[in-house]
Amino acid sequence: MSLTPFTKQQLLPQEEKLEIARHKAELFIGIPKETSYQERRICLTPDAVNSLTSHGHRVMIEAGAGASSSYCDKEYADAGAEITADTQKVLSCPMLLKVEPLTMEEIKHVKPGTVVISAIQLKTRKKEYFEELTKKKITALAFEYIKDEDGSYPAVKSLSEIAGTASILVASELMINNEFGKGLLFGNITGVQPTDVVILGAGTVGEFAAKTALGLGAHVKVFDNSITKLRRLQNNLNHPISTSTIQPKSLLKALRRCDVAIGAMRGKDRCPVVVTETMVEHMKRGAVVVDVSIDTGGCFETSEVTTHEKPTYIKHNVIHYCVPNIPSRYSKTASLSISNIITPYLLQIADDGGIEDAIRMNKGLKNGVYLYHGILTNKAIGEWFGLNDSDINLIVF
């Protein structure tokens, strides 16, 4: 019987397992000027750029890219950014940040293997867009798909908050329209009947529209077909409001009485039309419709797409505001919001040693990837456009 508690093998020198230190990556980010119609936002504020450059990263910005968000080139230069008027030079950076997706013309000047972080706006994409990115073996992430620790979509939520709040502010301006508005002050003035607001949809847009309307003293009624959403909305508002499921009879009754109607419905493909033209005909003369859902088709049958330059039209004596991309109207607020969301992710990508390791370690960021080195990794996009897709979890693990 052996007296030693160890075997001969265990007593031999063993190799030591050391933790391999992760090497930080140095990012080189390019921010081209937005060329899409009505787009006035920028992905990073000068403060965010300063945060990145102080960590040793390079940021190259096209001259004038932040002008429509009230940020001048000098502010970016002072924050450590490199300013250039050469668009092609910016597009040749290894990582590109954009609010809108790249245009087909921009893709031509992008170097193979570039990392692109932008919105995707699937409804406006074409098959060729993904085919061109695939040819250049680009890794692309979409703001809309990036998830937070709690499983929510921070970029979508943030822009929905802006759109919801803005819808009430827009309506309050239109109510005092000298030509056709009712000359009503949006609020609850002593001895005066409060403004009556109907909100269709109890998601984030509906919640922030309700919050803003209540803050101004309006009487609010929210319609949605999900009792769970309506209950959550009431809990979040911490204020008693009228809620109802969408039934034509009760909806018509509410629309007849209201001064303002906000469309905040969402659907998988096209949002459902819940207000018919007949219902709009029964609304008060000078009432205001703000259809935030116009991005996905609109939930009022009378809704037609308008622009920031000519935002309204009158139909059946009702003022309609149907501008897609409402957050772009408040470009500085929207830019701050996007910047606050994206900057921590950029620093995380650098700390993890680059995009490859970052998406390996961060599930939320991995969810944002729809192209990985030219391979389509989003099933929904693949089905939508009839393209072959692969599961990213089988490629990156």
N, C-alpha and C positions, 0 to 999 in steps of 0.2 A: 504493500500500500504506500502511495507517494505521500511524503510529508508536506510538500509545497502545495499551496492552494492554486498555483498557476501551472498551466501546461508549458512545455518547452517552447512551443510556438508563440505563446503569449509573452514570454520573457524576452523574445527577440525584439530589437528596435523596430518600432512601427512608424509608418509615414504619418506625418502630421497633416490634418485637414485644415487648411487656412481659408478664411472667407476671402473671396476675390473682390477687391474693391471695384466699384463701378466708376468708370471714367466719365466725367461730365463732358457733354458735347458742346461745341461752340456753334451757335445757330447763326445763319446768315439769312435774314428775312427781307423779302422784297414786298413793298406795298405799292402797286400801280394805281393810277388815278381811275376812279370808277367811270365807265363810259356808258353804262346802261341808262336808259331813259328814266328820269325822275329819281335816280339814286344819288343821294347827297351825303351818305354816311361814310365813315372810315373805320377800319378795324381797331386801330390803336390810337390812343390819345398821347400827347407829348409826355405825360407822366408815366404811362405804360412803357413808352419807348425808353425813357430814362431808367426805368426799373430793369429793362432788358440790357441796355448798354452798360449799366453799372455792374452787371453780372458778367461782362465780357463778351456779349453778343453784338453782332452787327445788324443794323437795320437800314435799309436803303428805301427811300420814299421818293416817288415821282413828284416833281414840283407842282404845287397847287392841289395835291390829293386831299388835303384837309380843309381847303378854303370854304367849301360849302357847309362844313361843320364848325365854322368859325375858329379854325386852327390855322395859323399862318406857317409858312416854311421856316421862319426864324425860330418859332417855338420848338419845332422838331429838330432843327439844327442845334439849338441850345441844349436839347435833351440828349444829343449825341448821335442823331441820325445823319446819314449821308443823303444829301438832296441832289437829285439829278433830273434834267429835263428829257433825258434819253429813256423812252419807254422800254425799248428793247433791252437796255442794260438792267432795268428793274426786273423784267420778265425772265432774265437769265439767272436770277438768284436761285439757290438750291431749295429755298422754302418760300412759297408765296401766300400772302394773306389778302383775301378780297371779301367784300360783303356779297356782291353778286357773283354768280359762277363765271368762269372764264368764257370769253367769247371765242368763236371759232378762229378769228384772226389772231387773238392773243395766244391760243394754243400752238399756233405755228411757230411762235418765237420762244416758247418754253423749252428748256433743255430736257432731254430724256432723264427719267429718274427723279424729277422734281417732286417735292411734297407740296400739295395744294390744300389749303384750308379755306373754305368759303361756304356760303349757303349753296344749296343744290336746286331748290325750287323745281321739284320734279315735274310739275304740271307744264312748265315752259321748256323743258328739255326735249331734245330730239335724239334719236338713236345715234346719229353721227357724232354727237358730243362725246359719248362714251367710247365710241370706236376710235376717235382721234386720241383721246387720253390713253386708251389701251395701247395704241401704236407706240406712244412715247414712254410706255412703262411707268406711268405716273402713279404715285400713291396719293389718293384724295380723301379728305375728311369733310363731312358736311356738318355745319353748325347744328342743323335740325336733328341730327341723329346722335350727337354727343350726350351721354347720360351723366347725371350727378350720382353721388353716393346713395341717395334715397330713391334712385330709379326714375327721377323726373328728367325732363329735357330743359336745362337752364336757359338756353338761347331762345327757344320757342316761348317759354314761360315769360321771360323778361320782355320780349317784344309784344307779347299778348297783353302784358300789364300796361305798356305804353299805349297800345291801340285802344284798350278799354277805357283808360283815363281820357285819352284824346277824343274819343267818340263823343263824350259828354261836353267837353270844352268846345268842340266843333259845333255841336247842336246848340249850345248856349249863344255862340256867335250868330248862327243862322236864324235864331229866334228873334233877333233884333234887326234883321235884314230890313233896311228902309223900303226897298221896293216891294217885297212880298211877305216878309216876316211879320209875326204877330206883335212885335214890340214888347215881348215879355221878358222880364228879368228871371233868369234861371235861379230860383231860390224860394225860400219860405219867408215872406215878409209879413209882419204882424197885420192881421186883418185881411190878408190877400190869400186866395186859394193857392196852395203850393203847386208847382209844376208837376204834371202827371207824366211819368216815364214808364214805357214798356220795354223790357229787355228780353230778347229771344236767345236763349242759350245760357247755361249756368256754368260754363267753363271759366278759364282765367280771364278772358276778355269780358264776359258777362259779370264776373265778380268785381273787377276793377271799375267797370262802368257803373255798377250798382254802388260801390264805395264812394265814387266821386259824386254821383247824383245825390246820395244820402248826405254827403258832406255839405252840399249846397242847399240842402233842405227840401229836396223833391220827394214826392210820393212815388215809390218804385214798386213795380210788379214784374216778376221774372217768370218766364215760361221755359220749361224744358221737359223732355219726355223721360228723363232719368230722375226718379225720386231721390236716389243716393246723391246725385250732384246737387239737387235743390237743398237737401238736408245739410250737405257739407257747406254750401254757400251760406245758409242761414247761420251755421256755427261760426264760420269765418268772419261774417259781417258783424256778429255780436249785436245785431240790431233787428227788431222785428220787421219783416217785409212780407208782402203778399207773394205767394208762389203758386204755380199751377202747372199741371201737365198741359200739353198742347192739344186743345180741343177747339175745333173751328168756332163753335158758338161762344165760348168764354173768351177766346182770342179776339174775335170780332167786337165783342162788347168792350174789351179793354182798349182796342185800337180806336174805337169811336170816341172814347173819352180822352185819350192821351194827347199830349202836346209834342212828345218826342218818342220815336220808336228806334231802338238799336238792334241791328241784326248781328248776332254773335254766335251763329250756329256753325257747327263743323260736321263734315261727313268724311267717309273714307276716300271717296273719289271727288264727287261733286257734292256740295252741301245741299241739304234738302230745301225745296221751296215751300215754306210754311205759310207765307202771306200771299194770298191770291190778289189779282188786279181788282177784283170786286171789293175785297176788304179795304184796299187802299182808297177806292172811290168813296167809301163810307167814312174815311178819316176827316178830321176838322180841316177847314181851309187854313193854310199857313202852317200846318203841322210839319214836323221835320223827321225825315227818315235818314239814319246814318247806317248804311249796310257795310259793316266791317267784314262780313263774309264774302264780299265781292271778289276777294282773292281766290276763292274756290267756287265762284259762280253766282253767289248772292242768294239770300233766303227770301227776298221779296220778288214777286213776279215782275214788278215794274222796274227792277234795278238794271241799269246799264253802266258799263265802266266809264268813269270820268277821269280827269287828270288834275294834278295839283294846280295847274294854271287855270283850268276851267272846271272847278270841282262840282258844281251843282247844276241841276235842271229841275223844272217843275212839271209834274205829271199829275193829273186829276187834282189840281190845286194843292198838291203836297210837295214840299221841297225835298229833293233827293240828293244825298251826298254819297257817292259810290266810288271813292278813290282807293285803288289797291295800294298796298304798302304805306299805310297811314304813318307808321313810325318814322319814315323818311322825312315827313313834314317837320318833325322835331329832331332834326339830324344830330344836334349836339348831345341831347339826352340819350338818343339811341346809340350814338357812337360810344359814349361813356359806358353804357350798359353792355354793349358787345365787348368793349375793351376789358371791362372788369371780369367778364366771363372767360375770355380767351387768354389773357396774360398769365394767370396761374397755370394753365395747361401748357403754355409755351415754356415756362420755367421748369415745370415738371418734366417735359420732354427732354430738356437740356440736362437736368439732374440725373435722369434715368439713362443718359448716354445716347440719346437720339430717338427718332420716331419708332424704330424697330423694337427697342427695349421698352419704350413707354407704352406701346399698345399691348405688349406682352404682359406688363404689370398692371395696367389700368383698364379694367373691363369697360368702364364708361367711355373711355377714349377709343377703345377697340370697336365699340358699337358705332362710333362715328365714321369709321373707315368704310367707304363703298368701293374703292379701288385700291388694290395692294400690288404695287409693281406691275400695274397694267391688268391685273386679274380682278374681274368684277366679283365682289364679295357680299353684295346685297341682293337677297333673294327677291324682294319686292321690285327692285329695278329690273332684274333679269326677267321676271314674269311680265312686267309692264311693257318692255321693249323687245321681248323675244330674244334675249341674249343669254349666253351660257354663264352661269355663276357658280362660285365655289364657296364653301363654308370657311370663313376666316379662321375658325377654331381648328381646322385641319391643316391650315398653313402656318399659323402663329400659335405656339403653345409653350 
